[in-house]
């Protein structure tokens, strides 16, 4: 069932983006998301608070996660993200408006941002 949920969510994201808001987010069982840490806090904050089509700076996400001085740590959390796209680290950009880095490559990040 979790795999079906994930497949349905990814299909909606790429083919019917408006539907993602009404679908349940797939269950996450990755150890990084289970233990209490700033990385976990950042990833859950990103998933919960930054909606489809929105972007947030590393600094803004640090503030949302409860530590306004942890923008660099937010970058580390993005690099540690075990499930990109579902936990939308592509929505995190530099304060200057530049896209910043992305594990899937900057062209992919730009494509995902424009897709949304």
C-alpha positions as CSV (number, residue, x, y, z in Angstrom):
1,X,0.0,0.0,0.0
2,X,2.7,2.6,0.8
3,X,4.3,2.0,-2.6
4,X,0.9,2.5,-4.3
5,X,0.5,5.7,-2.4
6,X,3.9,6.9,-3.4
7,X,3.4,6.0,-7.1
8,X,0.0,7.8,-7.1
9,X,1.5,10.9,-5.5
10,X,4.4,11.0,-8.0
11,X,2.1,10.5,-10.9
12,X,-0.1,13.3,-9.8
13,X,2.9,15.6,-9.2
14,X,4.1,15.2,-12.8
15,X,0.9,14.7,-14.6
16,X,-1.9,16.4,-12.6
17,X,-0.1,18.8,-10.2
18,X,-3.2,20.3,-8.7
19,X,-4.2,16.9,-7.4
20,X,-1.2,16.6,-5.1
21,X,-2.9,18.9,-2.5
22,X,-5.7,16.4,-2.1
23,X,-3.6,13.2,-1.9
24,X,-2.1,11.9,1.3
25,X,1.7,12.3,1.5
26,X,3.3,8.8,1.4
27,X,4.5,7.4,4.7
28,X,8.1,7.9,5.5
29,X,10.1,5.3,7.3
30,X,13.7,6.5,6.6
31,X,15.7,6.6,9.9
32,X,16.7,10.3,9.3
33,X,13.1,11.2,9.5
34,X,12.5,9.2,12.7
35,X,15.1,10.6,15.0
36,X,14.9,14.0,16.7
37,X,17.3,16.4,15.0
38,X,17.4,19.8,13.3
39,X,17.6,18.1,9.9
40,X,14.3,16.3,10.6
41,X,12.7,19.5,11.9
42,X,13.8,21.4,8.7
43,X,12.5,18.6,6.4
44,X,9.1,18.3,8.1
45,X,8.8,22.1,8.2
46,X,9.6,22.3,4.4
47,X,7.0,19.6,3.7
48,X,4.3,21.2,5.9
49,X,4.8,24.9,5.3
50,X,6.2,25.4,1.7
51,X,3.4,24.7,-0.7
52,X,3.4,23.7,-4.4
53,X,4.6,26.6,-6.5
54,X,6.2,28.5,-3.6
55,X,9.9,29.0,-2.9
56,X,11.6,29.9,0.3
57,X,15.2,30.9,1.1
58,X,17.6,28.9,3.2
59,X,17.4,31.7,5.8
60,X,13.6,31.8,5.7
61,X,13.4,28.0,6.2
62,X,15.8,28.2,9.1
63,X,13.5,30.8,10.7
64,X,10.4,28.6,10.1
65,X,12.2,25.6,11.6
66,X,13.0,27.6,14.8
67,X,16.7,28.8,14.3
68,X,17.1,32.0,12.3
69,X,20.9,31.6,12.4
70,X,21.0,28.1,10.8
71,X,20.8,28.8,7.1
72,X,23.9,26.7,6.5
73,X,22.5,23.9,8.5
74,X,19.4,24.1,6.3
75,X,21.7,23.6,3.3
76,X,23.0,20.4,5.0
77,X,19.5,19.2,5.6
78,X,18.7,19.7,2.0
79,X,21.7,17.6,1.0
80,X,20.6,14.9,3.4
81,X,17.0,14.7,2.1
82,X,16.3,11.0,1.5
83,X,13.2,11.6,-0.6
84,X,13.6,14.7,-2.9
85,X,10.5,15.9,-4.8
86,X,8.2,14.5,-2.1
87,X,10.0,16.5,0.5
88,X,10.5,19.4,-1.9
89,X,14.1,20.6,-1.4
90,X,14.0,22.1,-4.9
91,X,11.8,24.8,-3.4
92,X,14.6,26.1,-1.3
93,X,16.6,28.9,-3.0
94,X,19.2,31.5,-2.2
95,X,18.2,34.8,-0.6
96,X,19.5,36.5,-3.8
97,X,16.8,34.6,-5.8
98,X,19.4,32.3,-7.5
99,X,18.4,28.7,-7.4
100,X,21.4,27.4,-5.5
101,X,22.5,23.8,-5.7
102,X,20.5,20.6,-6.1
103,X,21.5,16.9,-5.8
104,X,19.7,16.2,-9.1
105,X,21.6,19.0,-10.8
106,X,20.7,22.7,-11.3
107,X,18.8,22.1,-14.6
108,X,16.6,19.6,-12.8
109,X,16.0,22.1,-10.0
110,X,15.1,24.9,-12.5
111,X,12.8,22.5,-14.3
112,X,11.0,21.4,-11.1
113,X,10.5,25.1,-10.1
114,X,9.1,26.0,-13.5
115,X,6.9,22.9,-13.5
116,X,5.3,24.2,-10.3
